[in-house]
C-alpha cells in the first residue's frame, strides 16, 4: 500500500491520482481523498470497461440528503486490484 503524505487540493478538497485495475485493464483517475469512506465510487461505465463483476446493489449513505443505490463489484485478488486496502469498488451512476 502506498502512503500519501502530500495532497493536491481542488476547491479546498484533497485529491490524489490512483490506478484502478480490473481483469480487462487499468485506468488512472484523480479522486477525492475521503478518509471516512468505506468504499470508492467510480462511474459504472469504467467498472464495465475494466471487466468488474457485479456483486450486489446497496443503499449508500453519505453526503447525499437521502440514501442512493450503488453497485458493489466483486473483490479481485489483491495482486489484481489497484487498491489493496479496499474490499470492493462501488461505482455510482452518472
KAPEWO-V878474 format. One record per residue. N is the residue number from 1. OMEGA is omega as a letter, one per 30 degrees, with the letter a starting at -180 (NA if undefined). BURIAL is # if it has 9 or more other ideal C-beta (glycine too) atoms within 8 Angstrom, else .. D_FIRST is the distance of its C-alpha to the first C-alpha in whole Angstrom. Layout:
N;OMEGA;BURIAL;D_FIRST
N;OMEGA;BURIAL;D_FIRST
This chain:
1;l;.;0
2;l;.;4
3;l;.;6
4;l;.;10
5;l;.;13
6;l;.;15
7;l;.;16
8;l;.;19
9;l;.;22
10;a;.;24
11;l;.;27
12;a;.;25
13;l;.;22
14;l;.;19
15;l;#;17
16;l;#;14
17;l;.;14
18;l;#;12
19;l;#;12
20;a;#;13
21;l;#;14
22;a;#;17
23;a;.;20
24;l;.;22
25;a;.;20
26;a;#;17
27;l;#;18
28;a;.;16
29;l;#;17
30;a;.;17
31;l;#;17
32;l;.;17
33;a;#;15
34;a;.;16
35;l;.;15
36;a;.;18
37;l;.;17
38;l;.;16
39;l;#;16
40;a;#;16
41;l;.;19
42;l;#;20
43;l;#;23
44;a;#;25
45;l;.;26
46;l;#;22
47;l;#;22
48;a;.;25
49;a;#;24
50;l;#;21
51;l;#;23
52;a;#;21
53;a;.;23
54;l;#;25
55;a;.;24
56;l;.;26
57;a;.;27
58;l;.;27
59;l;.;28
60;l;#;26
61;a;.;26
62;a;.;25
63;l;.;27
64;a;.;29
65;l;.;33
66;l;.;33
67;l;.;30
68;l;.;30
69;l;.;29
70;l;#;26
71;l;#;25
72;a;#;22
73;a;#;21
74;l;.;20
75;l;.;16
76;l;#;15
77;a;.;14
78;a;.;11
79;a;.;11
80;a;.;13
81;a;#;11
82;l;.;9
83;a;#;8
84;a;.;6
85;l;.;7
86;a;#;10
87;a;.;13
88;l;#;16
89;a;#;16
90;a;#;20
91;l;#;21
92;l;#;24
93;l;.;28
94;NA;.;29
